[in-house]
Amino acid sequence: LRGQAHLRDGTDTEMNPAIEFFREAIRRDERFAQAHAGIAQAQALKGLWRVGMTQADFDEAFAASRRALELEPRMPEAYIARAMLLSLQGRTDEANQDYEEAIRLNPASFDAHYLYARHCFQGGEFERAVPLYEEAIRLRPDDYQALCLLEGSLLKLGRMDQHAEVARRAMQAIDRQLVIDPQDGRALQLGTTNAARLGLRDKTRDLAARALKARPDAFSTYYNVACAYSILRDLDDALEML
């Protein structure tokens, strides 16, 4: 559970602690399939940022996903984890198959739809990403990450009216989350970029300062703040962050 808490945080600095907790769970119970799947998913999320991902990490992640499926052949989380790894390696068709299998096994899985949408977006398949993000939002209406990333897909497709509405909903979801947890690093990061897209200059600056204070060691903080400053055309500040 402590590993899952780090995994849900979503920032790059939280993946290694998640992996260590999952390893400890396996030391306590080698047949705990969820912990094996957790290792694979945390390694894959670390790989999304291309930060500190080694061949040994890939090897451990694929071995963990295989072990999870040996223990629980019908566990959606194991298929999701392997799909993420295959996606990182550019094995698109195989990743698609695993995401589809995860959704078949659990049509109510938020993670399957959300991460499948991210995979499609990264491959430039924005039309495919949109309904997957929309289904993820239907399954978890208060989730701010799916709203923020749906916004990006709509922007790529030039659907500006829909984009504006989703951006407003995303900002509301982020504001709610920051009332619950003012130090939520991922909410602060995405909120900074979202506020910039809405033209909220003062709010962008405030959220950027809070993100940098909350996660000063995270690659993802500086990247998202740089994106926000770029949107505002504060290019010197964006370059400093990069």
MILOSE-396077 format. One line per 2 residues: number of its first residue (from 1); their letters; for each residue x, y, z of N, C-alpha, C. Coordinates in steps of 0.2 Angstrom, whole numbers. Example, Ala and Ser with C-alpha at 12.3 -4.5 7.8 and 13.67 -1.06 7.14 Angstrom:
1 = AS = 66,-28,39,62,-22,39,66,-16,39  64,-11,35,68,-5,36,64,0,39
END
This chain:
1 = LR = 4,-6,0,0,0,0,4,6,0  10,6,4,14,12,3,18,13,-3
3 = GQ = 19,7,-7,22,7,-14,16,10,-18  10,8,-17,5,11,-22,4,19,-21
5 = AH = 5,21,-14,4,28,-13,10,32,-17  16,30,-17,21,33,-21,19,32,-28
7 = LR = 17,27,-30,15,26,-38,10,31,-40  5,32,-36,-1,37,-37,2,44,-38
9 = DG = 7,45,-34,10,52,-34,12,55,-41  14,50,-45,15,51,-52,22,55,-54
11 = TD = 25,58,-49,31,62,-51,37,57,-51  42,59,-55,48,54,-56,52,53,-50
13 = TE = 52,57,-45,56,56,-39,53,51,-35  46,49,-36,43,44,-32,43,37,-34
15 = MN = 46,36,-40,46,29,-43,50,25,-39  57,27,-38,61,23,-34,59,21,-27
17 = PA = 56,25,-23,53,23,-17,48,18,-18  44,19,-23,38,14,-24,41,7,-25
19 = IE = 46,7,-30,50,0,-31,52,-3,-25  55,1,-21,58,-2,-15,53,-5,-10
21 = FF = 47,-2,-9,42,-5,-5,39,-11,-9  38,-11,-15,36,-17,-19,41,-23,-18
23 = RE = 48,-21,-18,53,-26,-17,52,-29,-10  51,-25,-5,50,-27,2,44,-32,3
25 = AI = 38,-30,-1,32,-34,-1,34,-41,-3  38,-41,-9,40,-48,-12,44,-52,-7
27 = RR = 49,-48,-3,53,-52,1,48,-55,7  43,-52,9,38,-55,14,34,-60,11
29 = DE = 32,-60,4,28,-65,1,30,-65,-6  34,-70,-9,36,-70,-15,30,-71,-20
31 = RF = 25,-73,-18,19,-75,-22,14,-69,-23  16,-64,-20,11,-58,-20,11,-55,-27
33 = AQ = 7,-56,-32,7,-54,-39,6,-47,-39  2,-44,-35,1,-36,-36,8,-33,-35
35 = AH = 12,-35,-30,19,-32,-29,23,-33,-35  23,-38,-38,27,-39,-45,25,-34,-50
37 = AG = 18,-34,-51,15,-29,-56,17,-22,-54  17,-21,-48,19,-14,-45,26,-12,-47
39 = IA = 31,-16,-47,38,-15,-49,38,-13,-56  34,-18,-60,34,-16,-67,31,-10,-69
41 = QA = 26,-8,-66,23,-2,-68,27,4,-65  30,4,-59,34,10,-57,40,11,-61
43 = QA = 43,5,-63,49,6,-68,47,9,-75  41,7,-77,38,9,-83,37,17,-83
45 = LK = 34,19,-77,33,26,-76,39,30,-76  44,27,-73,51,31,-72,53,31,-80
47 = GL = 52,26,-84,54,26,-90,51,31,-95  45,33,-93,41,38,-97,45,45,-97
49 = WR = 49,46,-92,53,52,-91,60,51,-94  62,45,-95,68,44,-98,74,46,-93
51 = VG = 72,46,-86,76,48,-81,79,42,-77  85,40,-78,88,35,-74,86,28,-75
53 = MT = 83,27,-81,81,20,-83,86,17,-87  89,11,-84,94,7,-86,91,1,-89
55 = QA = 96,-3,-93,94,-9,-96,92,-14,-90  96,-14,-84,94,-18,-79,87,-17,-76
57 = DF = 85,-10,-76,78,-8,-74,73,-12,-79  74,-11,-85,70,-14,-90,69,-22,-89
59 = DE = 75,-25,-88,75,-32,-87,71,-34,-80  72,-30,-75,68,-32,-69,61,-31,-70
61 = AF = 59,-25,-74,52,-24,-75,49,-29,-79  52,-32,-84,49,-37,-88,48,-43,-85
63 = AA = 54,-45,-81,53,-51,-76,48,-51,-71  47,-45,-69,41,-44,-64,35,-45,-67
65 = SR = 34,-42,-73,27,-43,-76,26,-50,-78  31,-53,-80,30,-61,-82,28,-64,-75
67 = RA = 32,-63,-70,30,-67,-64,23,-65,-61  21,-59,-62,14,-57,-60,9,-61,-64
69 = LE = 10,-62,-70,6,-66,-75,6,-73,-73  12,-76,-71,12,-83,-69,8,-84,-63
71 = LE = 8,-79,-58,5,-80,-52,-3,-79,-53  -5,-74,-57,-12,-72,-58,-13,-70,-66
73 = PR = -14,-76,-70,-15,-75,-77,-20,-70,-79  -25,-69,-75,-30,-64,-77,-30,-57,-73
75 = MP = -24,-55,-71,-24,-49,-67,-22,-43,-72  -27,-39,-73,-26,-33,-78,-20,-29,-76
77 = EA = -18,-28,-70,-13,-24,-68,-6,-26,-72  -5,-33,-72,1,-36,-75,1,-34,-83
79 = YI = -5,-35,-86,-5,-33,-93,-4,-26,-94  -7,-21,-90,-5,-14,-90,2,-13,-90
81 = AR = 5,-16,-85,12,-15,-83,17,-17,-89  15,-23,-92,19,-25,-98,18,-21,-104
83 = AM = 11,-18,-105,10,-14,-110,14,-8,-110  15,-5,-104,19,1,-103,26,0,-105
85 = LL = 29,-5,-104,35,-7,-105,36,-8,-113  32,-12,-116,32,-13,-123,31,-6,-127
87 = SL = 27,-2,-124,26,5,-127,33,9,-127  36,9,-121,43,12,-121,48,9,-126
89 = QG = 47,3,-128,52,0,-133,49,1,-140  44,4,-141,41,6,-148,38,0,-151
91 = RT = 36,-5,-146,32,-11,-149,25,-10,-148  22,-6,-153,16,-3,-152,10,-8,-153
93 = DE = 11,-13,-158,5,-18,-158,5,-22,-152  11,-24,-150,10,-29,-144,8,-25,-138
95 = AN = 9,-18,-137,7,-14,-132,-1,-14,-132  -3,-12,-138,-10,-12,-140,-14,-18,-137
97 = QD = -11,-24,-139,-14,-30,-137,-15,-31,-130  -10,-29,-126,-10,-30,-119,-15,-25,-115
99 = YE = -15,-19,-118,-20,-14,-115,-27,-17,-117  -28,-19,-123,-35,-22,-124,-37,-28,-120
101 = EA = -32,-32,-118,-33,-38,-114,-35,-35,-107  -31,-30,-105,-33,-27,-98,-40,-25,-97
103 = IR = -42,-21,-103,-49,-18,-103,-54,-24,-103  -52,-29,-107,-57,-35,-107,-58,-38,-101
105 = LN = -52,-39,-97,-52,-42,-90,-56,-38,-85  -55,-31,-86,-58,-26,-81,-60,-20,-85
107 = PA = -66,-20,-88,-69,-14,-91,-69,-8,-87  -69,-9,-80,-70,-3,-76,-63,-1,-73
109 = SF = -58,-3,-77,-51,-1,-74,-49,6,-77  -49,11,-72,-47,18,-74,-40,18,-77
111 = DA = -35,14,-74,-28,14,-76,-27,11,-83  -31,6,-85,-31,3,-92,-33,8,-97
113 = HY = -38,12,-96,-40,17,-101,-36,23,-101  -34,25,-95,-29,31,-95,-22,30,-98
115 = LY = -19,25,-96,-13,23,-98,-13,21,-106  -18,18,-108,-19,16,-115,-19,23,-119
117 = AR = -23,28,-116,-24,34,-120,-17,38,-120  -13,37,-115,-6,40,-115,-2,37,-120
119 = HC = -3,31,-121,1,27,-126,-1,29,-133  -7,30,-134,-10,32,-141,-7,39,-142
121 = FQ = -8,43,-137,-6,50,-138,2,51,-140  6,47,-136,13,47,-138,15,44,-145
123 = GG = 10,40,-147,11,38,-154,8,42,-159  5,48,-157,2,52,-162,-5,51,-164
125 = EF = -8,46,-161,-15,43,-162,-20,47,-158  -20,54,-159,-24,58,-155,-32,56,-155
127 = ER = -34,54,-161,-41,52,-161,-43,46,-157  -38,41,-157,-39,35,-152,-39,37,-145
129 = AV = -34,42,-143,-33,44,-136,-39,47,-133  -43,51,-137,-49,55,-134,-54,51,-131
131 = PL = -57,46,-134,-62,42,-131,-59,38,-125  -53,36,-125,-50,32,-120,-49,37,-114
133 = YE = -47,43,-115,-47,48,-109,-54,49,-107  -59,50,-111,-66,51,-109,-69,46,-105
135 = EA = -67,39,-107,-69,34,-103,-66,34,-96  -60,35,-96,-56,36,-89,-59,41,-85
137 = IR = -61,47,-88,-64,52,-84,-71,50,-81  -75,46,-86,-81,44,-83,-81,39,-77
139 = LR = -75,35,-78,-74,30,-72,-72,33,-66  -68,39,-67,-66,43,-61,-66,50,-62
141 = PD = -72,53,-61,-74,60,-63,-70,65,-60  -67,64,-54,-63,69,-51,-56,69,-52
143 = DY = -54,64,-56,-46,64,-58,-44,70,-62  -39,73,-60,-37,79,-64,-32,77,-69
145 = QA = -28,72,-68,-23,70,-73,-26,68,-80  -32,64,-80,-35,62,-86,-38,68,-90
147 = LC = -41,73,-86,-44,79,-89,-38,83,-92  -32,84,-89,-27,88,-91,-24,85,-98
149 = LL = -24,78,-98,-21,75,-104,-26,75,-110  -32,74,-108,-37,75,-113,-37,82,-116
151 = EG = -36,87,-112,-35,93,-115,-30,94,-120  -24,90,-119,-19,90,-124,-21,87,-130
153 = SL = -24,82,-130,-26,78,-136,-31,83,-140  -36,86,-137,-41,90,-140,-37,96,-144
155 = LK = -32,99,-140,-28,104,-143,-24,102,-149  -21,96,-149,-18,93,-155,-23,92,-161
157 = LG = -29,91,-160,-34,90,-165,-38,96,-167  -36,102,-164,-39,108,-165,-46,109,-163
159 = RM = -48,105,-158,-55,106,-156,-55,111,-150  -55,117,-152,-54,122,-147,-59,124,-142
161 = DQ = -65,123,-145,-71,124,-140,-71,119,-134  -70,112,-137,-70,107,-132,-64,108,-127
163 = HA = -58,110,-130,-52,110,-127,-53,116,-121  -56,121,-122,-57,126,-117,-62,124,-112
165 = EV = -67,120,-113,-71,117,-108,-68,112,-104  -64,108,-107,-60,103,-103,-55,106,-99
167 = AR = -51,112,-101,-46,115,-97,-49,118,-91  -55,121,-92,-59,124,-86,-60,118,-81
169 = RA = -63,112,-83,-65,107,-79,-58,104,-75  -53,104,-79,-46,102,-76,-44,106,-71
171 = MQ = -45,113,-72,-43,118,-67,-47,117,-60  -53,116,-61,-58,115,-55,-56,108,-52
173 = AI = -54,103,-55,-52,97,-52,-45,98,-48  -41,101,-51,-34,103,-48,-35,107,-42
175 = DR = -39,112,-42,-41,116,-36,-44,112,-31  -48,107,-32,-51,103,-27,-46,98,-24
177 = QL = -41,96,-28,-36,91,-26,-31,95,-21  -30,101,-23,-25,105,-19,-28,107,-12
179 = VI = -35,108,-12,-38,109,-5,-37,102,-1  -37,97,-4,-36,90,0,-29,89,2
181 = DP = -25,91,-3,-17,90,-2,-14,95,-5  -12,101,-2,-9,107,-5,-2,105,-7
183 = QD = 1,99,-5,8,98,-8,8,92,-13  2,91,-16,2,86,-22,6,88,-27
185 = GR = 12,85,-28,17,88,-33,14,87,-40  11,82,-42,8,81,-49,3,86,-50
187 = AL = -2,88,-45,-7,93,-46,-4,100,-47  1,101,-43,4,108,-44,8,108,-51
189 = QL = 11,103,-53,14,103,-60,9,104,-65  4,100,-66,-1,100,-71,-5,107,-70
191 = GT = -6,109,-64,-10,115,-63,-6,121,-66  0,121,-65,4,127,-68,3,127,-75
193 = TN = 4,122,-79,3,122,-86,-4,123,-88  -9,121,-84,-16,122,-86,-18,129,-85
195 = AA = -15,132,-80,-17,139,-78,-14,143,-84  -8,142,-86,-5,145,-92,-10,145,-98
197 = RL = -12,139,-100,-16,138,-106,-23,142,-105  -25,143,-99,-31,147,-97,-30,155,-97
199 = GL = -23,156,-98,-21,164,-98,-21,167,-91  -21,162,-86,-21,165,-79,-14,166,-76
201 = RD = -11,172,-78,-4,173,-77,-2,173,-70  -6,176,-65,-4,176,-58,-4,169,-55
203 = KT = -10,166,-57,-11,159,-54,-5,154,-57  -3,155,-63,2,151,-66,9,152,-61
205 = RD = 10,158,-60,16,160,-56,16,157,-49  10,158,-46,9,155,-39,10,148,-39
207 = LA = 7,144,-44,7,137,-44,14,135,-46  18,138,-50,25,136,-52,29,137,-45
209 = AR = 28,142,-42,32,143,-36,31,137,-31  24,136,-30,23,130,-25,25,123,-28
211 = AL = 25,122,-34,28,116,-37,35,115,-36  39,121,-37,46,121,-36,48,120,-29
213 = KA = 44,122,-24,45,121,-17,43,114,-15  38,111,-18,35,105,-16,40,99,-19
215 = RP = 42,100,-25,46,95,-28,52,98,-31  57,100,-27,63,104,-30,67,99,-34
217 = DA = 67,93,-33,72,88,-36,69,84,-42  63,86,-43,60,82,-49,61,85,-56
219 = FS = 63,81,-60,64,83,-67,57,85,-70  51,82,-68,45,83,-70,42,90,-68
221 = TY = 45,93,-62,43,100,-60,46,105,-65  52,104,-66,55,109,-71,53,109,-78
223 = YN = 51,103,-80,49,102,-87,42,106,-88  37,104,-83,31,107,-83,30,114,-82
225 = VA = 35,117,-78,35,124,-77,38,127,-83  43,124,-86,45,127,-92,40,127,-98
227 = CA = 36,122,-98,30,122,-103,26,128,-101  24,129,-95,19,135,-93,22,141,-95
229 = YS = 29,142,-93,32,149,-95,32,150,-102  33,145,-106,33,145,-113,26,147,-116
231 = IL = 21,144,-113,14,146,-116,13,154,-114  16,156,-109,15,163,-107,19,168,-111
233 = RD = 24,165,-115,29,168,-119,34,172,-114  35,169,-108,40,171,-103,46,167,-105
235 = LD = 49,168,-111,54,163,-114,61,163,-110  63,168,-107,69,168,-103,68,163,-97
237 = DA = 62,164,-94,61,160,-88,60,152,-90  57,151,-96,56,145,-98,63,141,-99
239 = LE = 68,145,-103,74,143,-104,78,141,-98  77,145,-92,81,144,-86,78,137,-83
241 = ML = 72,136,-84,69,130,-81,72,124,-85  72,125,-91,75,119,-96,82,118,-94
END
